[in-house]
Amino acid sequence: MLYYTIVFLVIALIAAALGFGGVAGEAAWIAKILFVVFLILFIFSAIRGKGPRV
């Protein structure tokens, strides 16, 4: 899944550089959503990993 985040980020940057407003907006929106999802998963795994092992 992290691969898709990077791919959409690169697509958004390329589209923004070329001036395609609609494509850049959609790719940036998907990249932002994936970033937030992975950030939440990272925080959850960091908190869960600090507890005692059972």
MIDOSE-1310 file (N, C-alpha, C; in nm, 2 decimals, decimal comma, always signed):
residues 54
mlyy	+0,08/-0,12/+0,00/+0,00/+0,00/+0,00/+0,09/+0,13/+0,00; +0,20/+0,12/+0,07/+0,29/+0,24/+0,07/+0,33/+0,27/-0,08; +0,35/+0,16/-0,16/+0,39/+0,18/-0,30/+0,29/+0,27/-0,37; +0,16/+0,24/-0,35/+0,05/+0,32/-0,41/+0,05/+0,47/-0,37
tivf	+0,08/+0,49/-0,24/+0,09/+0,63/-0,20/+0,20/+0,70/-0,27; +0,32/+0,64/-0,28/+0,43/+0,70/-0,35/+0,40/+0,72/-0,50; +0,33/+0,62/-0,56/+0,30/+0,64/-0,70/+0,20/+0,75/-0,73; +0,10/+0,76/-0,64/+0,00/+0,87/-0,66/+0,07/+1,01/-0,63
lvia	+0,16/+1,01/-0,54/+0,23/+1,14/-0,51/+0,31/+1,18/-0,63; +0,38/+1,08/-0,69/+0,46/+1,12/-0,81/+0,38/+1,16/-0,93; +0,26/+1,09/-0,95/+0,17/+1,13/-1,05/+0,12/+1,27/-1,03; +0,09/+1,31/-0,90/+0,04/+1,44/-0,87/+0,14/+1,54/-0,90
liaa	+0,27/+1,51/-0,86/+0,37/+1,61/-0,89/+0,40/+1,63/-1,03; +0,40/+1,52/-1,11/+0,42/+1,54/-1,26/+0,31/+1,61/-1,32; +0,19/+1,58/-1,28/+0,07/+1,65/-1,34/+0,07/+1,79/-1,30; +0,11/+1,83/-1,18/+0,11/+1,97/-1,14/+0,22/+2,04/-1,22
algf	+0,33/+1,97/-1,24/+0,44/+2,04/-1,32/+0,40/+2,06/-1,47; +0,32/+1,97/-1,52/+0,27/+1,99/-1,66/+0,15/+2,07/-1,67; +0,08/+2,11/-1,56/-0,03/+2,20/-1,56/-0,16/+2,13/-1,58; -0,18/+2,01/-1,56/-0,31/+1,94/-1,57/-0,38/+1,95/-1,44
ggva	-0,46/+2,05/-1,42/-0,53/+2,08/-1,30/-0,61/+1,97/-1,25; -0,70/+1,91/-1,33/-0,79/+1,80/-1,29/-0,72/+1,68/-1,25; -0,62/+1,64/-1,32/-0,54/+1,52/-1,29/-0,46/+1,54/-1,17; -0,40/+1,65/-1,15/-0,32/+1,68/-1,04/-0,41/+1,68/-0,91
geaa	-0,52/+1,74/-0,92/-0,61/+1,75/-0,81/-0,66/+1,61/-0,76; -0,69/+1,52/-0,85/-0,74/+1,39/-0,82/-0,63/+1,31/-0,76; -0,51/+1,31/-0,82/-0,40/+1,23/-0,77/-0,35/+1,28/-0,64; -0,35/+1,41/-0,62/-0,32/+1,47/-0,49/-0,42/+1,43/-0,38
wiak	-0,54/+1,43/-0,41/-0,65/+1,39/-0,32/-0,63/+1,24/-0,28; -0,60/+1,15/-0,37/-0,58/+1,01/-0,34/-0,45/+1,00/-0,25; -0,35/+1,07/-0,29/-0,22/+1,07/-0,21/-0,24/+1,11/-0,07; -0,32/+1,22/-0,05/-0,35/+1,27/+0,09/-0,43/+1,17/+0,17
ilfv	-0,53/+1,10/+0,11/-0,61/+1,00/+0,18/-0,52/+0,89/+0,22; -0,44/+0,84/+0,13/-0,35/+0,73/+0,16/-0,25/+0,76/+0,27; -0,20/+0,89/+0,26/-0,10/+0,93/+0,37/-0,17/+0,93/+0,50; -0,29/+0,98/+0,51/-0,36/+0,98/+0,64/-0,38/+0,84/+0,69
vfli	-0,42/+0,75/+0,60/-0,45/+0,61/+0,64/-0,32/+0,55/+0,70; -0,21/+0,57/+0,63/-0,08/+0,51/+0,67/-0,03/+0,57/+0,80; -0,06/+0,70/+0,82/-0,02/+0,77/+0,94/-0,09/+0,71/+1,06; -0,22/+0,69/+1,04/-0,30/+0,63/+1,15/-0,26/+0,49/+1,18
lfif	-0,23/+0,41/+1,08/-0,18/+0,28/+1,10/-0,04/+0,28/+1,17; +0,04/+0,37/+1,13/+0,17/+0,38/+1,20/+0,16/+0,41/+1,35; +0,08/+0,51/+1,38/+0,06/+0,55/+1,52/+0,00/+0,44/+1,60; -0,10/+0,37/+1,54/-0,16/+0,25/+1,61/-0,06/+0,14/+1,63
sair	+0,03/+0,11/+1,53/+0,13/+0,01/+1,55/+0,24/+0,05/+1,65; +0,27/+0,18/+1,65/+0,37/+0,23/+1,75/+0,32/+0,22/+1,89; +0,19/+0,25/+1,91/+0,13/+0,24/+2,05/+0,12/+0,10/+2,09; +0,07/+0,02/+2,00/+0,05/-0,12/+2,03/+0,18/-0,20/+2,06
gkgp	+0,29/-0,16/+1,99/+0,41/-0,22/+2,00/+0,49/-0,19/+2,13; +0,45/-0,09/+2,20/+0,52/-0,05/+2,33/+0,47/-0,12/+2,45; +0,36/-0,19/+2,44/+0,31/-0,26/+2,56/+0,39/-0,39/+2,59; +0,36/-0,45/+2,70/+0,43/-0,57/+2,74/+0,39/-0,68/+2,65
rv	+0,48/-0,77/+2,62/+0,45/-0,88/+2,54/+0,39/-0,99/+2,62; +0,29/-1,05/+2,56/+0,21/-1,16/+2,63/+0,24/-1,29/+2,57
